[in-house]
Amino acid sequence: MQFPADLFYTKDHEWIRLEGDIAIIGITDFAQDQLGDIVFVDIPSVGDSMAAEAVFGSVEAVKTVSDLFLPLAGEVVEMNSDLDSHPEWVNSDPYGKGWMVKIRLADVNDRQGLMDAEAYKALAGA
């Protein structure tokens, strides 16, 4: 199981890569492993502004559907439309091709509730 040190993580199993005022968001390797084979990803439209911890979409696995929670407030500036035809990328490459949305952060200094890789690894019990 991978826990890249250059990312931030949430208690809800999302990862965040910060690039200036843009946050790239997806679900963690641990989360995709727990869900099983992902068959559908429902993510928001570009232009949607959302509060931190708002549901921003869902992932559907063979036996369950799980909500996705936005770790930080912001506006969706890009969504990974490739996941429409390749939802399995969330399983095979959760930190690369399996990213879900890019948001422009409402506050670039807000890191409340985010964990580093070691803290998340402890939460995941790995």
C-alpha positions in Angstrom: 0.0 0.0 0.0 1.3 3.4 -1.0 1.4 6.6 1.2 3.2 9.2 -0.8 5.0 11.7 1.5 4.4 14.7 -0.8 0.6 14.5 -0.3 -1.9 15.5 2.4 -4.7 13.1 3.5 -8.1 13.3 5.2 -9.9 11.1 7.7 -12.3 10.3 4.9 -9.5 8.8 2.8 -9.0 11.5 0.2 -5.5 12.7 -0.8 -4.6 16.2 -1.8 -1.7 17.5 -3.9 -1.2 21.2 -3.5 0.2 23.2 -6.4 0.0 26.9 -5.6 -3.7 27.8 -5.3 -4.8 24.5 -7.0 -5.5 21.3 -5.1 -5.7 18.0 -7.0 -7.9 15.5 -5.1 -8.5 11.8 -5.3 -9.0 8.8 -3.1 -6.2 7.0 -1.4 -4.7 3.6 -2.2 -6.2 2.4 1.1 -9.7 3.6 0.2 -9.7 2.0 -3.3 -8.4 -1.2 -1.8 -11.2 -1.2 0.8 -13.9 -0.4 -1.9 -12.8 -3.1 -4.4 -13.2 -2.7 -8.2 -14.4 0.8 -9.0 -17.0 0.7 -11.8 -18.3 4.3 -11.9 -17.1 7.7 -10.7 -19.6 10.6 -10.3 -17.8 14.0 -9.9 -19.0 17.6 -10.1 -19.0 20.0 -12.9 -16.4 22.7 -13.6 -17.4 25.9 -11.9 -19.1 24.4 -8.9 -18.0 26.2 -5.7 -18.1 24.0 -2.6 -17.4 24.2 1.1 -14.9 22.1 2.9 -16.3 18.6 3.8 -19.1 19.0 1.3 -19.9 15.8 -0.7 -18.4 16.4 -4.1 -19.3 13.2 -5.8 -19.3 9.4 -5.3 -17.5 6.3 -6.4 -19.4 3.1 -7.2 -17.7 -0.2 -6.6 -19.1 -3.6 -7.5 -20.9 -3.9 -4.1 -21.1 -0.4 -2.7 -21.3 3.3 -3.3 -19.2 5.8 -1.3 -19.5 9.5 -1.1 -16.4 11.7 -1.7 -15.8 14.7 0.6 -14.0 17.8 -0.4 -11.1 18.4 2.0 -10.8 22.1 1.4 -13.2 24.8 0.2 -12.9 25.9 -3.4 -14.1 26.1 -7.0 -13.9 23.1 -9.3 -11.6 24.1 -12.2 -11.1 20.7 -13.8 -12.5 17.2 -13.5 -10.9 14.0 -14.7 -13.4 13.2 -17.5 -11.2 10.2 -18.5 -12.7 8.4 -15.4 -16.0 8.2 -17.3 -14.5 5.6 -19.6 -11.7 4.4 -17.3 -13.0 4.2 -13.7 -10.6 1.4 -13.0 -7.7 3.9 -13.0 -8.9 4.8 -9.5 -7.8 1.2 -8.5 -4.7 0.9 -10.7 -3.2 4.4 -10.3 -5.0 6.3 -7.5 -2.3 8.9 -7.2 -1.8 9.4 -10.9 -4.4 8.8 -13.6 -7.0 8.2 -11.0 -7.2 11.8 -9.7 -10.7 13.2 -9.6 -10.9 17.0 -9.4 -8.8 20.1 -9.4 -10.1 23.0 -7.3 -8.9 26.6 -6.9 -8.6 27.0 -3.2 -10.7 29.6 -1.4 -7.9 29.9 1.2 -4.4 28.7 0.2 -3.3 28.7 3.8 -6.2 26.5 5.1 -4.7 23.1 6.0 -7.2 22.4 8.9 -8.0 18.7 9.2 -5.3 17.5 6.8 -2.7 14.9 7.8 0.7 14.1 6.6 1.6 10.6 5.2 2.7 9.2 8.6 -0.4 10.4 10.4 -2.7 8.9 7.7 -0.7 5.7 7.7 -1.4 5.4 11.4 -5.1 6.1 10.8 -5.3 3.5 8.1 -3.6 1.0 10.5 -0.8 0.3 8.0 
